């Protein structure tokens, strides 16, 4: 499946797969901030596999996929381009996608998920949301505001060096 418009990506802990946010339609046919999907490809190449499309009725944008430390789960954000991002969790093969944090339900207000990270033990996720820092269990429970989360692996973020990531 062709998946133009590649966005955020994550590499499985064993280095065998890449999961990335992209578009389900060619760039010239896709609508701005619509037609989002998550794709997987073997790290050594091959065709991309569509794992999941946005749950937004108008097909929103997907962002910041990240593998769990054991490689069995993928957390990601789904939402509109301008507001109301939610955090979802699914198995690494794309099965059992379910919303674990709803931006509106957590009284976070309209905003964007800017980053997601797993704790090294895989027992918590961290969320950077419009400048606020939060953590929660992988089922979405125990949601709390944080001041700092130095042990989390914020891949792709300038303030994290690769040696800080345990993956």
C-alpha positions, 0 to 999 in steps of 0.5 A: 500500500502506498503511504505518502506524507510520512510523519512521525515514526518509531522503531521497534525495540528489536529494530525489526519494524518501523511504524509511522504516521502517514496518509491513506490517500496520495498527497494530491488527493488527501485533505489537509489534516485528514486521511491519517493512518498508521503504517508498518514496514520491515526495517530492511524494506518491503511494502508498507502495511496499513495498521489503522486509520483515524477514528475521527469521522472525517479521518483525522491526523495521527501523530507520535506513535511509540512502541512499548519497551517490550515491543508488544504495544504501540501508543499514538495520538489521534485527532483533528489538526487543530484540537482534541487529540486523544491517546490510543493504544493497540497491539503491535500488529494493529489489533485491539486499538482502543482509546486510553486518554480522551483530551476532552475527558481529562479536562485538558481542553483543546490542544495537541499531543506533542510527544508520547513516551513510555517509562523504561519498565512499560508501566506508565506513559508520559504525555506532553500536551500543549506545554503540560506534562502528564503521566498515566498507566497504559490503561489510561488510569492514574492520570496526573500532572507532572513537573518532570519525567527524566527517566522516560525516553522522549524519542525525537526530542532535542532534549533527550540524547540516545544514551538516555533511551533504554531501547 
